[in-house]
């Protein structure tokens, strides 16, 4: 690695360690972001120490048992066995790490403001062990400016100076749960330091195990990149959800419209309407942006509008279920409703912010008796009540007055659901219409009934 005149001797010392892959790496927070990161670097021979406040997770990890869907126990056990990865609850060991990535949650508080308590606790742990020649990289999604305005002053209380004694950067996580095509190594990594040397050192470090690293000019820029990415998704999902509401009033099947628009080979990117948005990112991250901008006397209108539309979808779906029942002279009150899929998206087991939970809550408030089926979520706690998933079989389906589809896992037998259900409200357009024996309602458009569907409108020659 070439030495840069801007660098201090301490920086060159760390740069040399990074180049020799001798820099000890500490990952603070071993969840869906931290664990894959720790394992990837450990697999490349970097000595990695994983830090977790949850002792149970530490025990599981050191026994080679993974609790993250995207990390196999086999991969984890191999790096634990080789001694390249070890987990601990002892934050004091951060002092021995040359590079520290902070991968802790950044949820919202009850008042829907940024909840920085996890980052605050992590920063305190780092502060207590801070020494010269350490590089700290924040990966937790946050508002633009947080790394330089909040974390940097905290670290410099030690008297160490960022940019000469220690270094500080932000690098947004880009983990897409259940995405088997893109993982840590082949997902380009954006990184921005609070100073040029911090950018150089963190870029060099990540390049050791990540194929493409994209440096930007500041930590704030890197923070904003992440928020653009997730706001882009929230707004586009909000758009198609609003198109679903429009199509309902137009008597059109929104999924037919989207499939047709998606034939356009340029200038269109498909998103699909659904029961709302869940997960730890898309529903929350854009609010970090609008919150920050409000403090700069600016209203992030698209963020707020998308939020309004997306958070309105669970209620819309419940109303559609009520309409479908009413059409059969049944009411929601007293109806047996089976909800299929409570994870926040297909093929994951995570239920955080899942819109299906809001759907269940609203159905129960309207007097329905609700059961759920989800092969990825064996049990669920809702409003202090423990719900156990039912088996998705012919009996369960036949017993339901209405089946609501909220998560379209690929390992569910949707043909069975189509054949055995008398009434389906499908928020994911996953039910094969040709198999329907009862009545199928999608998010918009007239219901499809009987043995299969009404003949699709003839496309004019
Ligand atoms: N959803 C729709 N319609 C769509 C796409 C998604 O209703 O067309 C819903 C999903 O069902 C889910 C929610 O939106 O409830 C979020 O889905 P997602 O896949 O966009 O979000 P995450 O949190 O699983 O992962 C995303 C990553 N996903 C993709 O880019 C596909 C990526 O944006 C981030 O790396 C990640 O959030 C993060 O950690 O920020």
Boltz pocket constraint, residues with backbone or C-beta under 6 A from the ligand:
constraints:
  - pocket:
      binder: B
      contacts: [[A, 173], [A, 174], [A, 175], [A, 176], [A, 177], [A, 229], [A, 230], [A, 233], [A, 237], [A, 270], [A, 271], [A, 272], [A, 273], [A, 274], [A, 275], [A, 276], [A, 277], [A, 278], [A, 279], [A, 280], [A, 281], [A, 282], [A, 344], [A, 345], [A, 346]]
      max_distance: 6.0
